[in-house]
Amino acid sequence: MNTISLFDQENFLAGTETRLGSQAVVLRGFAQAYVADLWPALQTIISEAPFRHMVTPGGQRMSVPLTNCGSLGWTSDTRGYRYTSNDPDSGRPWPTLPAPFMRLACDAAAQAGFAGFTPDACLINRYRPGTRLSLHQDKNERDFSFPIVSVSLGVPAVFLWGGQRRGDRAERVPLFHGDVAVWGGADRLRFHGVAPIKESTHPLLGTERINFTFRRAG
């Protein structure tokens, strides 16, 4: 079972904040009030652009399946990491970024001190027990002056919050359903990742964790 106990979760009450850096914060439970609108919008997105396992530039199959919505979507293949306006599987534009998604991203960014953020891309990852995301930087966007807004839904995860270099020690930060991490400015290019997901269950998502990552990519 998940090593993050109910007692631990009580230490991260909705409405509180966990400061990660001078311009990085976790807004505890911030997305919970939006879930009723997010969930049906997500179902529409994945019906139009299903989750899929992309391939790294080195030819390795990614363990975490993904999809996108917005005018741009993050993709990867043997030609490299990049944003595209069309879904490479269907050739059609990525699904439109739904209004509830946009509202959550803008509200969370403003709460974290980044007023005026308007995302044009939302990467959606689906984690299952044992899957992970290695330390990396979000640096395929054109303008690093805009923040990253990352929303957690479903089972708990451990967010790996590193430094400006890959070899810097990473802090282990518990994330729960509805938590929103926002980072930008001096913290925009910090390395980050997700530790292997532990066995756990959630009333809405079962054994899964869904992560929305909003960016200004174009």
N, C-alpha and C positions, 0 to 999 in steps of 0.2 A: 504493500500500500504506500501511498504518498508519505514521504518523511516530513512534510509540512503539516503539523497537527492543527486541529481546530483551535487549540490554545494559541498557537503561533498566529493564525489568521486573525484572531481577535485583537492582536497587537497592531493590525494594519486596518483600522476602521475606515469605512467610507467617509469621505469628507476631509480626511487628513492628507498630508503630503509627506513624501519621503524624498528628501533632497539628495540628488546624485552628484551634482556639481554646481558651479556658479550659474549655469544656464541649462540645467537639466533637472527634471523632477518627475516623480511618479504621483499622479493624482489618484488617490485611492477611491475606487468605486465610482469614478466620475461617469463612466459609460452606462451604469446600471439603469438610469432613468431613460436611456435611449433604446434599450434592447428590444422593447416591444415593436419599435419601428425598424430597427436594424435587421431583425431576423427575417421577416418576409422579403425585405429588399435583397438580402443575401441569397435567398432561394431563387429569386428571379435572375440574379447575376449568374449563379452556377448552372442554371438551366440553359442560359445562352452561351456561357463560356465555362465548361466544366473544369474541375481541378485536373491538373496533369503534372507528371514528373518531367521537368526539363533536364537538360544535359549541360554540364559545366563545359567551359572552353577546352578542358583537358579530356572530355569525352566521358566523364563519370555521371551516372544517373543520380540526380538529387533525391535524397530520402524524403524530403518534405514536399508534397504536392502543392501547387499554387494556381491561382488565377488572378485576374486584374479587373478593375473597372476604372473609368475615367477616359480622358482624351488620349492618354498615354498609358502603356502597360510595360512593366519590367519583364524582360525575357532573357534567356540564356541558351546558347548552343555552342557548337565548336568554333563559331566565328566571334564569340565573346559575349560579354554582358552589355545590354543596351535597353533603351526604351523604344517601343514601336507603337504606331497609331492603330495597327490592326493585329488581331489575334492570329499568330502564325498557324494555328491548327485549322481555323475556319476561313481565314482571309478577310473576315469582316471586322469592322471597328469593334474595339472592346466595348462592353456594356457601359452605358452612361453612369456616371457617378451619382448615386441616388441622393435626393435631398436630405434624408436623415443622416447619411454618411457625411455629407458636406457640413451639415449643422454641427455634428459632434466634433469633427476635426477643427472647425473654426472656433467653436466654444472652448475646446480643450487648449488649443494654442493660445487663445487670449488669456485664459486662466493662468497659463504658465508664463505669461509675459511676452507673447509673440502676437500681438494684435495685428489684424490685417492679413493673416495667412489664408490663402485660398489654394487648396491642393488641386492638381490636375491629374493625379495618379494615385491609385490605391492598390497596393499589392496585398493579396489575401493568401495567407498560408494556413494549411491544415496539419496540425501535429497529432500524432497518435503515440501511445506508449513506446518508448525507446528511440523516437526520432529526436533530432537535435539540429542546431544551427551553429556552425563554427564561427569563431570570432572573425569579424569583417568590418569594413567601413562602408557607409552608404555614400558613394562618390561617383555614381553615374549621372547625377543630376547636373544641370548646367550652372546653377547658382546656389552656392552653399550658404547664402545669407538667410534662406528659409529653413525653418525647423523641420524635424521629423516628428510625426505624431503616431504613436504605436498603441493600439487598443487590444487588450486581452479579453477573450471570452472563453468560458468553459473551465476545464480542469486547471489546477495551478501549474505554474512553471517557475523555473529559476532563471532569471535574466542575468546574463554575464555582462557586466559593465566594466570595460577595460579603459586603457589610456590612449594616448596619441600614437603609441607604437604597439605592434602586435605582441611583442614580448612583455609588455607591462602587465602586472598582476591585475586580474579581473575580480571585482567585487561580485558576490553572489546575492542577488536581490529577488526575494519572493514576489511573484505576480499572481494576482487572483482575478476571478471573474469581475469584469467591469473596470479594472485598473487601466489607466492611460499613462504611458510614459511619453514625455515630451523633451526633446533636447535640440539645441541649436546654438548659435553664437560660438563662444569659445569651446563648447562641448560638441559642436556639430560633427566633427570627424573622429570622435572617440570610437574605438573598436568595441563591438558588442556582439552578443550571440545568445543562444538558448541552450542550457544544459539538457541532457536526455530527459524526456518527459517520463515521470513516474506513473505507475498504475494508480488510477483514481477514477472517480465517476462524478459527473455533474448532472443535475436534473434536466437541463436543456440539451447539452451536447454529448451526454454519455461519457465515453472515455476520451473524447477529443478536446483539443484546444484550437480555437480559431484566432488568428491574429490579423488585424488590419493595420497596414503601415501606409500612412498618408504622406505624400511628398509633393513638392513643386518641382517637377522634372524638366519641363520645357522652358 
